[in-house]
Each structure stands twice: as C-alpha cells, then as structure tokens.
Amino acid sequence: MQIVEINASRWSTVEQVYGAIYDALGSPYTACNINALMEGLYWDHAYDDFNGTSHCADYKVKPPFRSTIVGTESAPKEIVDELKVIEECLADAHRWFRKERGGRDVEVEFEIAIAKRMTAFQSPRLAFTRITMADARDVFAGITPAITRYLTWDPPTWEEYRALTEASIRANNPNQFNFVVRRRDTNECLGMAALEDATQPAPEIGLWLKETTHGQGYGREVVEALIAWAAQTFGKESFTYPVATQNTASRRIAERLGGTITRTATRPKYAAVIYRIPAKS
C-alpha cells in the first residue's frame, strides 16, 4: 500500500482540504465537498472496477493507498472537523465495498487518517512524543553533516530515512523508545531522543538536536527529562550515555548531571567515552 502525506498546516478553508487530497493523488479531477470526493475516489474507481472499467489510470498515485494528514495541530477547528468526516465516510465506504464482495478485501482501497501525536512526557520547554510517520519530514529536515559528525551514522537520503523510520515503527520494539523533541510553545521539531534496551540495568540514552537549537540549554533539558521519565517508568537508578571524546558540549551535559566515565570505546567514526549518569544527581 502506498503512503501519501498531506500537510494541513497551511490550510485556511475547507475547500483546500479537498484540493490538497486530489493534488496529492495526482488527480486530473477536482472536489469541493465530501460527496464529490466520495464520487471521485470510490464511485469512479471502486464501482467501475466492479464492472471492469476502472479509471485508476487517470491518477498518478494508484490505489490502494493510505493518506496521512499531518500538521493538524495548527489547522482551524472547521478543517479538523471536516477531516474527521472524511475519515469516517471513507471507512464506511470501505466496509460497504468489502461486504459487497462477500467479506473479501477490497482491491481498490482508500484511507485517510489524521495523524495523532500523544505526548509521552514534557519538560518546561519541550514535549516528547513517540515518532510516527507524520513526524518523519520534520525530523529529516534537521539532519545535516554537522549534526551527524558525532553520531554513528551519516545523513541519509529522504528515501532511506523514510524506509528506516517505517521499519522501526513496524518493528514496535517494546524495549526501545524513539522520541521526537518539539517546543511546547511553537510545536517546532528540534530533534530526537532515544532510550535503548530498557531491560538493561543502565539503559543507554542518546539524542541529537538540529544546529539552530545549539547553545540554548536544550541538550541538558532533553537528557534530564529523558532520565526522569525512564527512571520513573522503569525504575532505573542510572543510565549509560556514550559521547564522542571531542564532543565537549555533550560531555559537559553528562558531567553537570553527575555523570562519571566508566570506560572508553572506539566507534566507526570517532573515539568515545562512556558515562554513567545517576537518575538523581
């Protein structure tokens, strides 16, 4: 199933909702309300497919597909309400077609889903949410060669990053937690934080923040919040924090939080020191 992302952050009218959906599908048609959308998506495609005369070739994006609506946090209420109507109508239509086909899956399937972010925990300035595909574009935009200088990986292409993120979400490892870090006041994506292998006595933590955030105290705030959440959630007393030897800013964070060096390590791109940071400094 193809995944189509549609960004609602700049919409101001309901008409733009339908125009954006059709544009995302590469459709030569237009729609201005739910009835027109349903006719274009289901009746032109699925109904004609029953009769062997599908018009799917008119669309650049071929069914089946799933479209995820992102950016709804800043969209007007009337737009969010309209999106909920679209979600419900398409779900009803899919169930109807499936019933008509005797319970078999519908070959021509259309889904619209409003991306929902649930905050896992917060700090005074930041919100931490489990990553979803709705976050992928925002996160990817912050990845630069300067950011990955002290990371074990290099900047990926969008296609590579998208595939890796999808695979990670599908894997749903119960002991690994990848959080998107956003400002609470503006919802700006600042980077990522992670907790690795929560079953270990001292789980590993890590983070990266985009270049424009550096020097504002966000790094320490992220580490403190992540440790506080993990200590409360898993009952851990300390955490492992690997840092490149030359990454003085990250080393200062560890040391100011009471971290001590337990060993050194050689990583593919750099030499590292491994800190142990207590849950309460």
C-alpha positions, 0 to 999 in steps of 0.5 A: 500500500502506498503512503501519501502525506498531506500537510494541513498546516497551511490550510485556511478553508475547507475547500483546500482540504479537498484540493490538497487530497486530489493534488496529492493523488495526482488527480486530473479531477477536482472536489469541493465537498465530501460527496464529490470526493466520495464520487471521485475516489470510490464511485469512479474507481471502486464501482467501475472496477466492479464492472471492469472499467476502472479509471485508476489510470487517470491518477498518478498515485494508484490505489490502494493507498493510505493518506496521512494528514499531518500538521493538524495541530495548527489547522482551524477547528472547521478543517479538523472537523471536516477531516474527521468526516472524511475519515469516517465516510471513507471507512464506511465506504470501505466496509460497504465495498468489502461486504459487497464482495462477500467479506473479501478485501477490497482491491481498490482501497482508500484511507485517510487518517489524521495523524495523532501525536500523544505526548509521552512526557514534557519538560518546561520547554519541550514535549516528547512524543513517540515518532510516527510517520507524520513526524518523519519530514520534520525530523529529516529536515534537521539532519545535516553533516554537522549534526551527524559528525558525532553520531554513528551514522551519516545523513541519509537520503529522504528515501532511506530515512523514510524506509528506516523510520517505517521499519522501526515503527513496524518493528514496535520494539517494546524495549526501545523508545524513539522520541521526537523533541518539539517546543511546547510553545511553537510545536517546532521539531528540534530533534530526537531522543532515544532510550535503548534496551530498557531491560538493561540495568543502565539503559543507554540514552542518546539524542541529537538536536538540529544546529539552530537549537545549539547553545540554548540549554536544550541538550541538558533539558532533553537528557534530564527529562529523558532520565526522569521519565525512564527512571520513573517508568522503569525504575532505573537508578542510572543510565549509560550515555556514550559521547564522542571524546571531542564532543565537549558540549555533550560531555559537559551535559553528562558531567553537570548531571553527575555523570562519571566515565566508566570506560572508553570505546572506539566507534566507526567514526570517532573515539568515545567515552562512556558515562554513567549518569545517576537518575538523581544527581 
